[in-house]
Amino acid sequence: GHIRKKHTLIDYGSGKGRVSIFMAYQTGCHSIGIEYDERLYEKALLNGESPAARNRVSFVHGDAALYELPAQADRCFFFNPFALHTIKRVLGNIFDSLYHHPREIKLFFYYVNEEVENFLNNHVRLEQEEPIDCSDLFEEKDAKERILVYSVNLF
């Protein structure tokens, strides 16, 4: 219920584009994948030609830390997110976008390391919501098998 047809999802570090395509297919949202590695970006472009993408998925070859969030983007996904210094730069760009175009923004973090999680949980602009439990996806138990969800406070 966090992501629906009316939303635009930014998939930071999108790799081959699988999350972007899956989310567009499942929810009908528009999805933009940002990928730094040129080989992965090229594979994402090929995968984006799949009927599952439904012309609702696009990819950008670039550095997530330099990417300016489009005004319509209101959902951001991070799988096994970057190092803390990069997360801080990406969040700065998100906050800048929010300043210029106030709106609700939700952030989703999957497979987060402890340092990044502590930073997110103590950030004054982020309000932690109930995490999404993913432990049923694998037989082995792993405390990281959850998606952390945050709402971004306007100011």
C-alpha positions as CSV (number, residue, x, y, z in Angstrom):
1,G,0.0,0.0,0.0
2,H,3.0,2.4,0.2
3,I,3.5,2.5,-3.6
4,R,0.6,2.9,-6.0
5,K,-0.1,3.9,-9.6
6,K,0.0,7.6,-8.8
7,H,3.6,7.4,-7.3
8,T,7.0,7.9,-8.9
9,L,9.7,5.6,-7.5
10,I,13.4,6.3,-7.7
11,D,15.4,3.1,-7.5
12,Y,18.9,4.2,-6.3
13,G,21.6,1.8,-7.5
14,S,19.1,0.0,-9.7
15,G,21.6,-2.5,-11.2
16,K,19.9,-4.5,-14.0
17,G,16.6,-2.7,-13.3
18,R,14.7,-5.7,-11.8
19,V,13.2,-3.8,-8.8
20,S,12.2,-0.9,-11.1
21,I,10.5,-3.2,-13.5
22,F,8.9,-5.4,-10.9
23,M,7.4,-2.4,-9.0
24,A,6.1,-0.7,-12.2
25,Y,4.5,-4.0,-13.1
26,Q,3.0,-4.8,-9.7
27,T,1.8,-1.3,-8.7
28,G,1.5,0.6,-11.9
29,C,3.8,3.3,-10.6
30,H,6.3,5.1,-12.8
31,S,9.9,4.0,-11.9
32,I,13.3,5.6,-12.5
33,G,16.4,3.5,-11.9
34,I,19.7,5.3,-11.3
35,E,22.8,3.2,-12.0
36,Y,26.5,4.2,-12.0
37,D,28.0,1.0,-13.5
38,E,27.7,1.3,-17.3
39,R,27.4,-2.5,-17.9
40,L,24.6,-2.8,-15.5
41,Y,22.9,0.3,-16.9
42,E,23.1,-1.3,-20.4
43,K,21.5,-4.5,-19.1
44,A,18.8,-2.4,-17.4
45,L,18.0,-0.7,-20.7
46,L,17.6,-4.2,-22.3
47,N,15.4,-5.4,-19.4
48,G,13.3,-2.2,-19.7
49,E,12.2,-3.3,-23.1
50,S,10.2,-6.1,-21.4
51,P,6.4,-6.0,-21.6
52,A,6.5,-6.0,-17.8
53,A,7.9,-2.5,-17.8
54,R,4.8,-1.3,-19.6
55,N,6.5,1.9,-20.7
56,R,6.5,3.1,-17.1
57,V,10.2,2.5,-16.4
58,S,13.2,4.6,-17.4
59,F,16.8,4.4,-16.4
60,V,19.5,7.0,-15.9
61,H,23.2,6.3,-16.1
62,G,24.8,8.5,-13.4
63,D,26.0,9.0,-9.9
64,A,23.2,8.7,-7.2
65,A,25.0,11.3,-5.1
66,L,24.7,13.9,-7.9
67,Y,21.2,12.9,-9.2
68,E,18.6,15.7,-8.8
69,L,15.3,14.2,-7.7
70,P,12.5,15.1,-10.2
71,A,9.6,17.1,-8.7
72,Q,7.1,14.3,-9.2
73,A,9.3,11.7,-7.4
74,D,7.8,10.7,-4.0
75,R,9.1,7.2,-3.3
76,C,12.8,6.2,-3.0
77,F,14.2,2.7,-2.8
78,F,17.7,1.6,-1.7
79,F,18.7,-2.0,-1.8
80,N,21.8,-2.8,0.2
81,P,22.4,1.0,0.3
82,F,25.6,2.9,-0.3
83,A,28.2,3.9,2.3
84,L,27.0,6.4,4.8
85,H,28.8,9.4,3.2
86,T,26.9,8.7,-0.1
87,I,23.6,8.2,1.7
88,K,24.1,11.7,3.3
89,R,24.6,13.2,-0.1
90,V,21.6,11.5,-1.6
91,L,19.4,12.6,1.3
92,G,20.7,16.2,0.9
93,N,19.4,16.1,-2.7
94,I,16.1,14.7,-1.6
95,F,15.8,17.4,1.0
96,D,16.6,20.1,-1.6
97,S,13.9,18.7,-3.9
98,L,11.4,18.7,-1.1
99,Y,12.3,22.3,-0.2
100,H,11.6,23.4,-3.8
101,H,8.6,21.1,-4.4
102,P,6.9,20.2,-1.0
103,R,5.2,16.8,-1.1
104,E,5.1,13.6,0.8
105,I,8.2,11.5,0.3
106,K,8.8,7.9,1.6
107,L,12.1,6.2,1.7
108,F,12.6,2.4,1.7
109,F,15.8,0.7,2.7
110,Y,16.4,-3.0,2.2
111,Y,19.4,-4.9,3.7
112,V,20.8,-1.9,5.6
113,N,24.1,-2.0,7.5
114,E,24.1,-1.0,11.2
115,E,25.9,2.3,10.6
116,V,23.4,3.5,8.0
117,E,20.4,2.3,10.1
118,N,21.6,4.1,13.2
119,F,22.0,7.3,11.2
120,L,18.6,7.0,9.6
121,N,16.9,6.2,13.0
122,N,18.4,9.3,14.6
123,H,18.0,11.8,11.7
124,V,15.8,14.7,12.7
125,R,14.1,14.9,9.2
126,L,13.2,11.2,9.1
127,E,10.3,9.6,10.8
128,Q,10.5,5.8,11.1
129,E,7.4,3.8,10.2
130,E,6.7,0.1,10.8
131,P,9.2,-1.9,8.9
132,I,8.1,-4.5,6.3
133,D,9.0,-8.0,7.4
134,C,10.7,-10.0,4.7
135,S,11.9,-12.9,6.9
136,D,9.4,-15.3,5.2
137,L,11.3,-15.1,1.9
138,F,14.2,-17.3,3.0
139,E,14.6,-20.3,5.2
140,E,17.6,-18.9,7.2
141,K,16.8,-16.2,9.7
142,D,18.5,-12.9,9.1
143,A,17.6,-9.7,11.0
144,K,18.3,-7.7,7.9
145,E,15.4,-9.3,6.1
146,R,13.2,-6.3,6.4
147,I,12.5,-3.1,4.6
148,L,12.9,0.0,6.7
149,V,10.4,2.7,5.9
150,Y,10.8,6.4,6.6
151,S,8.6,9.5,6.0
152,V,10.6,12.6,5.2
153,N,9.5,15.6,7.4
154,L,9.0,18.7,5.3
155,F,11.2,21.1,7.4
